[in-house]
Amino acid sequence: MGTLVVVVLVAFAAWVGWKLFKKPDANNDGVVDAKDVLHAAKEVASEAKAEAVEVAGKAVEKVKKARAKKAK
């Protein structure tokens, strides 16, 4: 379980790093600082949440279709 947590945290940190690499100064103040890291982390969190909701919705639809076929 601990290994999974570490892997997820490393993946999250890498994703934030990638966001900062693509656009390091998110608020255009001329300095890459904690505000930029926070902005990148919020972007990553919202993208991850949207992806999770999409995947969960697809899984629910598959289950509904399977149950509908079984009910007939």
C-alpha positions as CSV (number, residue, x, y, z in Angstrom):
1,M,0.0,0.0,0.0
2,G,2.8,2.4,0.9
3,T,4.5,1.7,-2.5
4,L,1.2,2.7,-4.3
5,V,1.0,5.9,-2.4
6,V,4.6,6.8,-3.3
7,V,4.0,6.0,-6.9
8,V,0.9,8.2,-7.0
9,L,2.8,11.1,-5.3
10,V,5.7,10.8,-7.7
11,A,3.4,10.7,-10.7
12,F,1.6,13.8,-9.4
13,A,4.9,15.6,-8.8
14,A,6.1,14.7,-12.3
15,W,2.8,15.9,-13.8
16,V,3.2,19.2,-11.9
17,G,6.8,19.4,-13.1
18,W,5.7,18.9,-16.7
19,K,3.2,21.7,-16.3
20,L,5.9,24.0,-15.0
21,F,8.3,22.9,-17.8
22,K,5.7,23.8,-20.4
23,K,4.7,27.2,-18.9
24,P,6.9,28.1,-16.0
25,D,5.6,31.5,-15.2
26,A,1.8,30.9,-15.0
27,N,0.9,34.3,-13.6
28,N,3.3,36.3,-15.8
29,D,4.9,38.2,-13.0
30,G,8.4,37.5,-14.3
31,V,9.4,35.0,-11.5
32,V,8.8,31.3,-11.1
33,D,7.7,31.0,-7.5
34,A,5.3,29.2,-5.2
35,K,2.3,30.8,-6.8
36,D,3.2,29.2,-10.1
37,V,3.7,25.8,-8.5
38,L,0.3,26.1,-6.8
39,H,-1.3,27.1,-10.1
40,A,0.2,24.1,-11.8
41,A,-0.8,21.8,-9.0
42,K,-4.4,23.1,-9.2
43,E,-4.5,22.5,-13.0
44,V,-3.2,18.9,-12.5
45,A,-5.8,18.2,-9.8
46,S,-8.6,19.5,-12.0
47,E,-7.4,17.5,-15.0
48,A,-7.1,14.4,-12.9
49,K,-10.5,14.8,-11.4
50,A,-12.1,15.4,-14.9
51,E,-10.3,12.2,-16.2
52,A,-11.5,10.2,-13.2
53,V,-15.1,11.3,-13.7
54,E,-15.0,10.5,-17.4
55,V,-13.6,7.0,-16.8
56,A,-16.1,6.3,-14.0
57,G,-18.9,7.5,-16.3
58,K,-17.8,5.1,-19.0
59,A,-17.6,2.2,-16.5
60,V,-21.1,3.0,-15.2
61,E,-22.5,3.0,-18.8
62,K,-20.9,-0.4,-19.5
63,V,-22.4,-1.9,-16.3
64,K,-25.9,-0.4,-17.2
65,K,-25.7,-2.0,-20.7
66,A,-24.6,-5.3,-19.3
67,R,-27.4,-5.3,-16.8
68,A,-30.0,-4.3,-19.4
69,K,-28.9,-7.2,-21.7
70,K,-29.1,-9.6,-18.7
71,A,-32.6,-8.4,-17.7
72,K,-34.0,-9.2,-21.2
